Amino acid sequence: MAVYRPKYKDPKTGKLVSSKVWWYEFVFAAKRIRESAKTTRKTVAVEAERQRRLDLEKTLAGMPVEKRENRIRSVGDVLKVYQGHYSINHREQSVLFSEGRLAHVKRLLGSALLPDLSEDLIREYIKSRLSEGACGRTINMEVGELSRAIGYKWSILWPRVRKLEERKDAGKALSPEEEKRLLDTVSGNKRWNMLATLVRVALLTGMRSGEITNLTWAQVDFQKQVITVGRAKTASGTGRQIPMNADLLKVLAAHAQWFTEKFGEVEPGHYLFPFGKPAPTDPTRPTTTLKTAWASLRDKAKVDCRLHDLRHTAATKMAEAGVPESTMLSLMGHMSRAMLERYSHIRMAAKRDAVEALGTSQNQPLGSGVPKEVPKETLPAKIQ
């Protein structure tokens, strides 16, 4: 092994001086290797030479070798490469999901070097996100996406960092009263024509908002009364067909009339929900977001829900109506029964109807000592 500090002539004094940075030089496989160790410490330079020799020996033996620059990359460097390649073989929605999950990772950990990305640092990240109000599921997805960017499983990188508990009741189904308030409010504002159609389509089909906003008229068959979903979040959802019931047929027919009056002749490639803000102007492009209009509608209707909860509501109504799981899976475009259960929320009214079936109204006597009717005035107050 040979490490040294090369000498050079000082341009100011003309004297020969030694460099502060150490280099190493050796012969391997009949080739001279002369490289900077990129350090001012001799012990580190010796270790750098040893590691360089080891890498060359592995390469000669046909073993994979990690690039040296990878060992000193920052988290920001890793994310830049990962996101740069991600869009090549992933759907647009997956790309947006990844960008959203990694935005906070980049903000809080972007300057950290990979060797410093310890379990303690990950725990500090989790604490920071919790203090910002992020839920367990969101944080788990962020750390999981970071591990995928690095190229190893969470359990391998940080085996002693446990995932946070996730809520199982994410999302909600609107009550009939909430649904009515929402529809009555959106119908009373002419500026919300597109939003009114979108809300009704979501409630009548259970489609995702992204699937709806990307619908073209070619996907709406009024003769067969069928909507064909385009590219969806999942493979099972892409290309699925949803029959139109009478209400949906009326909604889309009225929307087609509005569209024709605004844009003239309807072409198959035109989007049902055209691009433009505040008013739609370009039917050749889909609207990018309805968040502002949706937030205004929700506040005015005094309904606390997300746009995605309209999908939960549709799934719940089908479940309460006794629609078979296989049919629901086909309509909703889910990949598993577990995911379907996550969307179905049996509401209190349906539960009450179910337990009523167990009572005396179904000719099931409860035996002696139980009154046939209980006067309301004799009922006890709520127990605190």
N, C-alpha and C positions, 0 to 999 in steps of 0.2 A: 504494500500500500504506500502511496506517495501523495501527500497533501502538501501544498505550498502556497505562498502568497506571491504572485507574479510581481515583477518590478517594472516600473515605467518611468520615463523622464518627465519631471514636473515642468509643464509649459511656462510657468512663471520664473522658476529659479534655475531650471536646466539640470537640477540634481536628480540622481537616480533614487527613487523612493519605492517602498513596498506597498502593494495594495492592501487595503483593510479586509477585503473579501478573500476567503480561501478558495483554492481550486484543487482538483485532484486529476491525476494522470496515471494511466496504466495501459497495458496491452492485453487485449482479449480477442481470442480467435484470430490472431495475426493482424489485428487492427488496433491502432492507437486511439484511446478514448481520452480526450482532454476537455473537461467541462467545469463550469463554475459550480461550487457547492452552495452558492447563494447564502453564505453566512460569514459572520466575522468571528465565530468561535471555532477553534481547532477541533474540539471534541465532536461538535456537530458535523464538521466537514469530514472527519474520519468515518462517522456513521453514514453520511451521505454516500461516500465512496463504497462502503460495504454494501449498502442497499442497492446501489447502481450495479455492482458486480452480480448481486443475487438476481436482479431483474434480467440481466443479460443471460445468465445461466438458465433461467426459466424459459426465456424466449428461445434459446438454442435447443432446449429440450421439448419445445412445442407446447409449453404451458402458458395459459393466459396471464397477462400481467396488467395490473391497473396502471393507467397513466399517472406519472408523477404529479402532474398538475392537478389531478383529481383529489389528491390528498390535502391540498391546501385551498380548495375552492370554498367559497362562502355559500351559505344557503341561497342567497340571491342568485349566484352563478348557476347553481343546480336548477333552480326554478326557471331561469331564463332558457336554458337548454331544453328542459322538460316541456315547457309550454310551447316552445318553438316547434317541437316535433309532434306535439299531442294532436293537433288538428289534422294530421295526415291520415290517420285511420280511426278517427272518432267522430261521432255525430256532432252537429252544431250545438245541441242542447248539452251534450257531455262536455264540450269545450267551455261553454258558459258556466257550467257547474264547477268545473275544475278551477277556472279563473276566480269564481266567487269564493271557493274554499281556500284558495292560496293567497288571496288578497291580504288577509290578516296575518298569515304566516310570514309573508314578505315584509309586512309593516313592522312586526315585532321581532322577527328572527333573521331578516334578510342579511344583516351585517355579520352574523355569527359564522365562524368557520366550522366546517364539517367535523373536524376532530373535537371541537368544543361542544358539539350538540349532544350533551350528556342527558341522562335521565333527569337530573336536577333541573337542567335548563328547560326540558319539556314540561316538567311539573310547574315551573315558573310561568311558562306560556299558558298552561291550563288555568292557573290561578288568575292571570291577567285577563283572560277571556271571560272567566266566570264573573270577575268584578265588573266587566263591561256589559254583563247581562246576557251573554250567549248561553244557550242551553247545552245540555250534555251531548245530544245527538249532533249538533252543529260542530262542537269542539272535536268530537270523535272523528267526524268526517274531515276536518281540517288537518288533524295530526295524521290520519290515515292517508290523505292525499300527499302530505309531506313525505311519508315513508315510501310511497310509490314513486315519487319524484327522485328520491335517493336511490331506489332500486332494491330495497329489502323490506321484508315484512315488519310491521310494528313490533311483533313479538320477538324478533331477532335484534332490532335496533335498541329497543327500550323494554326488555322483558319484565322489569319490575314496575313499570308504569301501567296501571290498570285503566281500562276504558271507563268512562263515566257512565253512570246509569242513565238510560234513555227513557223518556216518557213513552208509554204505549198508547196514550189517548190523544196523540197529535191530531189536530184537525177537529172539526165539528160538523154536525149536520144541522142545518137551519130548521127551526120549528116552523110549522105552517104559518104562524103569525109573522115571524121574521121574513119568511119568503114572500108573503103578501105585501109587507111594508116595502121590501126591496123592489118588487115589481111595480107597485103603485107609484113609488117615487121615481123610478127610471122612466116610467111611461109619461110622466108629467113634464118632461124637459125635452124640447126638440133638439137641443144640442147633443143629446145623448142617444141619437137614433142608432148608431153603430153599437154603443154599449148595451142598449136595450136588447138588441138582437143577440149579442154575444151572451148576455146573462141568460136569456131564455134558451138558447142553444145548449149552453152548459147544463142547465137544469133538466133539459129534455133528452140529453144524450149521455151525460157523464164524461164528455170529452175533456181533455186537458186544454187549458187556455191557449197554449202554444199550437196545439193541433187545430183549434178553431180559427185562430188568427191567420194560419197558413193555408186555410181552405181556398181553393180556386173554384170557379163555377163549373169547371170540368168534373169536379168531384161530387157535384150535386146533381143527381138524376131525378128530375121531377116526374118523369114517366114511370119509372120503376119505384119511385119514392124511397130512394136509398142514398145515404151519404157514404162515400168511400174515404176513409182517413188516409192522409198522406204519410209522410215519414214521421213516425212517432218516437217516443222516448225508448220504447222496447221493441225488439224484433217481433214479438207476438202482437203488438199493437199496430204495427205498420201494415197498411192495406186492409184493415178490417172494415167490414161493412155494417152500417147502423141503419136499420129501417126508420123511416119517418112516420111518426104517428100523426093524427089529424092536426094536433096543435102545432107540431114542428113544421108540418107542411104549410100551414097558414103563416107562420112566422117567416119562413124563408121566401114564400111567395111575395109577401109584403116587402121584404127586404130587397128582393129582385126588382120590384117596381120602384122603390126608392133609389136603387142603384142606377136603373135605366134613366130616370129623370135627372140624375146628377151627372152621369158620365156618358150618356148616350147608349149606343149599341153595346151589349154585353158580349165579351169574348171569353172563350174557354179558359184562357190563361190569366184572366183578371182575377184579382183577389177579392173575396167577399168583404174584407175589411181593409180598405185601401190605406196607403201611407199618407201622412199629412198631419200638421198640427198648427192651429187647433182644429181645423176642418180638414177632412180627407181630400187630397188633390191628385194622387197618382195611383190608379188601380193596378198598375203593373208591378207595384211593390206592396208587400204586406205592412200593416201597421207595426211599429216596433214596440210600443208600450201603451197600455191604457191605465197605468198606475194612478196618474193624477185624477182622471175622471172617475176611476173606481173608488179612490179614497174620498172624493167629494160625495159620490152617491152613498157610500157606506155611512158617512157622517150624517148626511141629511136624512137618511132612512133610520138612523139610530140602530144600526145592526152591526154588532161587533163580530166580524168574520173576515176571512181571507177570500180572494177570488177563487182559490183552489178548493175552498170549502163547498162551492157549488157542486163540485165533482163528488165530494163526500155525501152531500145531500142526495144526489141522484142515486148513488150506490145504496144509501140507507133506505130510500123509498122503494127500491127494487127488492131489497132484502125483506122489508116489512110486508111487501105484497106477496112474498113467497116465491119469487123468481128463482129457479134452480141455479146453483152455483156455476155450473158449466156455462149456462147462458150469460150470467153476469160476467164471468171471466172473458167470454167472447166479445161482449159489448164494451167492457171497460179496457180490455187490452192488457190485463195483468199477466204476469208470468207465474204466479203462485197463489195458492189459497190463503197463505199467511198475509200476503199483501192485500188481498181482497178484504180480509177481516179487519185490517188496519183502517180501511175506508168505510166500513159498515158500522153505523152507530144506531143501535136499536133505541128509539126515543121512548120517553116515559109513557106517552099515550099508548104506544104499541105494547109495552110491558103491562100496562094496566088492563088492556083488553085481554092479554094472555092470562093473567091471574084471575080475571073475572070468569074465565072458562073453567076454573077449578072450583068455583063457588056453587051455591045452591041454585043459582039461575040455570045451571045445567043438570038439575034434578039429582044433585049429590048431597043428601042430607048430612048435617053435621052432628046429629044425635040430640038427645034431650039436654035441656039446660041452656041452650043457645037460642036467643030470641030471633024471630023471623026478621024483624026490622029493628034498627037502632035509631031512635030520635036524635037528630043532629044536636039539639040543645043539651043532650046528656053526654056528648062526646067530651073527653078531657082535653084541656088546653095542651099546646105543644110543650113537651118536657124540655126544660133548658139544661 
